[in-house]
């Protein structure tokens, strides 16, 4: 493939190309280049296809991020539940003597100074 400086417009073979289509890679002259918010294109269908692809990529990225935060939130909820269960178990082991558990609670409270 020739470089952009040596390439000619796909629609005007005698004119030198000034840009390449971001979607399909075809070279175009300044007159034929269609500029869009996501780059320069050889035609409206290429511009539309590229913009749709960019939008789809953003949606997929957004879903991936929201899924991550849902998992983190679920993990934090499970950790809070585990701490609550341990606290209730420790309280019960303090009020009612349970041979192994009560001894562990007493040692644990001594370690943390509680």
C-alpha positions in Angstrom: 0.0 0.0 0.0 1.3 3.5 -0.8 1.7 6.1 1.9 -0.8 9.0 2.2 1.6 11.4 0.4 1.7 9.1 -2.6 -1.9 8.0 -2.5 -4.7 9.5 -4.6 -8.3 10.1 -3.8 -10.5 7.0 -4.2 -13.2 9.2 -6.0 -10.8 11.5 -7.9 -7.8 9.4 -9.1 -5.9 12.5 -10.3 -6.0 14.3 -6.9 -3.6 13.6 -4.1 -5.2 12.2 -0.9 -5.2 14.4 2.2 -6.7 11.9 4.7 -7.6 8.3 5.2 -11.0 7.0 6.2 -11.1 6.0 9.9 -13.5 3.2 9.2 -12.3 1.5 6.0 -8.9 3.1 5.4 -9.5 4.5 1.9 -7.7 7.7 0.9 -9.7 10.8 0.0 -8.9 14.3 -1.1 -9.9 17.4 0.8 -13.1 17.8 -1.3 -14.3 14.3 -0.6 -13.4 14.0 3.0 -16.3 13.9 5.4 -15.5 15.0 8.9 -17.4 13.7 11.8 -17.1 14.0 15.6 -15.0 10.8 15.7 -12.7 11.5 12.7 -12.4 11.8 8.9 -14.2 9.4 6.6 -14.6 8.6 2.8 -18.4 8.4 2.9 -21.4 9.0 5.1 -22.0 5.2 5.5 -18.5 4.8 6.9 -19.0 7.7 9.2 -22.3 6.3 10.5 -20.8 2.8 10.9 -17.8 4.1 12.9 -20.0 6.3 15.1 -22.2 3.3 15.9 -19.2 1.2 16.7 -17.8 3.9 19.1 -21.2 4.2 20.8 -21.4 0.4 21.2 -17.9 0.3 22.7 -18.9 3.0 25.2 -22.0 1.1 26.2 -20.1 -2.1 26.7 -17.5 -0.2 28.7 -20.2 1.3 30.9 -21.9 -2.1 31.5 -18.5 -3.6 32.5 -17.9 -0.8 35.0 -21.4 -1.0 36.4 -21.0 -4.8 36.8 -17.8 -4.3 38.7 -19.4 -1.9 41.2 -22.3 -4.3 41.6 -19.9 -7.0 42.6 -17.9 -4.7 44.9 -21.1 -3.6 46.6 -22.2 -7.2 47.0 -18.9 -8.1 48.5 -19.0 -5.2 51.0 -22.5 -6.3 52.0 -21.3 -9.9 52.7 -18.4 -8.6 54.8 -20.8 -6.4 56.9 -23.1 -9.4 57.4 -20.1 -11.6 58.4 -18.9 -9.0 61.0 -22.5 -8.7 62.4 -22.7 -12.5 62.8 -19.4 -12.6 64.5 -20.4 -9.8 66.9 -23.6 -11.5 67.8 -21.8 -14.8 68.3 -19.2 -13.1 70.5 -22.0 -11.5 72.6 -23.8 -14.8 73.0 -20.5 -16.5 74.0 -20.0 -13.8 76.6 -23.5 -14.1 78.1 -23.8 -17.9 77.9 -20.7 -20.1 78.5 -19.9 -22.2 75.5 -16.7 -24.2 76.2 -14.5 -23.4 73.2 -16.2 -20.3 71.8 -16.3 -18.4 75.1 -12.6 -19.0 75.7 -11.8 -17.7 72.2 -14.0 -14.6 72.8 -12.3 -13.9 76.1 -8.8 -14.2 74.5 -9.9 -12.1 71.6 -11.2 -9.4 73.8 -8.0 -9.4 75.9 -5.9 -9.0 72.7 -7.9 -6.0 71.5 -8.2 -4.6 75.0 -12.0 -4.7 75.2 
